[in-house]
Amino acid sequence: MAFDEGLAERMRRALAGKRKITEKQMFGGLAFLFDGRMFTGIIKTELMARVGPERYDDVLKEPHVRPMDFTGRPMAGYIFVAPQGCRTSASLERWIGWSLEYVSCLPAKPTRKPKAVGKRVAR
């Protein structure tokens, strides 16, 4: 995986001791999840943060921030922060805090129905 390992270590330190946090390699980078929901991560050298729709427009006015356009289409509520925007521990912790705050307030994920096992018979 090609992502900034130094940033990953800084994020792990910032998240140390917090409950329900997991890591998962996704989309060529690293994602951090709270209770199974992605809230932040790293793509190459950029921080990805899920700030939510309420904070989205204001956050886009911050320096070194742009919409998350991983698929070619901006994803509302998600942003990328260039390395300059999370250089200090305080700035990194602010992005992590906003993302964790947003995701921790979301309603519980619905339980999925188990997939049927067996072959489908054509009629």
C-alpha positions in Angstrom: 0.0 0.0 0.0 1.3 3.4 -0.9 0.3 5.8 2.0 2.2 8.0 4.3 3.4 5.7 7.1 4.6 8.6 9.2 1.1 10.1 9.1 -0.4 6.7 10.0 1.8 6.5 13.1 0.9 10.0 14.1 -2.8 9.1 13.7 -2.4 5.9 15.7 -0.8 7.9 18.6 -3.7 10.5 18.5 -6.2 7.7 18.6 -4.5 5.6 21.3 -6.8 4.7 24.1 -10.0 5.5 22.2 -12.5 2.6 22.1 -14.1 1.0 19.1 -11.4 2.2 16.7 -10.1 -0.2 14.0 -7.9 0.2 11.0 -8.5 -1.2 7.5 -6.6 -1.0 4.3 -9.0 0.4 1.7 -8.9 2.1 -1.7 -5.1 1.9 -1.9 -4.7 3.6 1.5 -5.5 3.2 5.1 -8.9 3.9 6.8 -9.7 4.3 10.5 -13.2 3.2 11.6 -15.2 3.9 14.6 -17.6 1.1 15.4 -17.4 -0.1 11.8 -17.8 3.4 10.2 -15.0 5.1 8.3 -14.2 8.5 9.8 -10.7 9.3 8.7 -7.8 7.8 6.7 -4.9 8.4 4.4 -4.7 8.3 0.6 -1.1 8.7 -0.5 0.1 11.7 1.5 -3.3 13.3 2.2 -5.5 13.0 5.2 -9.1 12.0 4.4 -11.7 13.3 6.9 -15.4 12.7 7.2 -16.7 16.0 8.6 -20.4 15.6 7.7 -22.7 17.8 5.6 -23.3 20.4 8.3 -19.6 21.3 8.6 -18.6 20.6 5.0 -19.0 24.1 3.4 -17.1 25.8 6.3 -14.3 23.3 6.3 -13.8 23.7 2.5 -12.8 27.3 3.3 -9.9 26.1 5.4 -6.4 26.3 3.9 -5.0 23.1 2.3 -8.5 21.5 2.1 -10.3 20.2 -1.0 -13.4 18.0 -1.6 -12.8 14.3 -1.5 -13.1 13.3 -5.2 -11.6 9.8 -5.1 -14.1 8.5 -7.6 -14.0 11.7 -9.8 -17.1 13.0 -8.1 -16.9 15.0 -4.9 -18.4 13.2 -1.9 -20.4 15.5 0.3 -19.2 15.5 3.9 -15.7 14.1 3.0 -12.6 16.1 2.4 -8.9 15.8 1.7 -6.4 17.7 3.7 -2.9 18.3 2.1 0.1 17.5 4.3 0.6 21.2 5.1 -2.9 21.2 6.7 -2.1 18.5 9.3 1.5 19.2 9.9 1.2 19.9 13.7 -0.2 17.5 16.3 -2.9 20.1 17.1 -4.1 20.4 13.5 -4.1 16.6 13.0 -6.0 16.1 16.3 -8.6 18.8 15.3 -9.4 16.9 12.0 -9.5 13.6 13.8 -11.7 15.1 16.5 -14.2 16.6 14.0 -14.4 13.4 12.1 -14.9 11.2 15.1 -17.5 13.6 16.6 -19.5 13.4 13.4 -19.4 9.6 13.0 -20.0 8.9 16.7 -23.4 10.8 16.4 -24.7 8.8 13.5 -27.5 6.3 14.2 -26.6 2.7 14.5 -26.1 0.8 11.3 -28.9 -1.5 10.4 -28.2 -5.2 10.7 -27.8 -7.0 7.4 -29.9 -9.9 6.5 -27.8 -13.0 5.9 -27.4 -14.0 2.2 -29.3 -17.0 1.1 -27.1 -20.0 0.6 -27.7 -22.4 -2.2 -28.2 -22.3 -5.9 -31.0 -20.6 -7.7 -33.0 -22.8 -9.9 -34.2 -21.4 -13.2 -37.8 -22.1 -14.0 
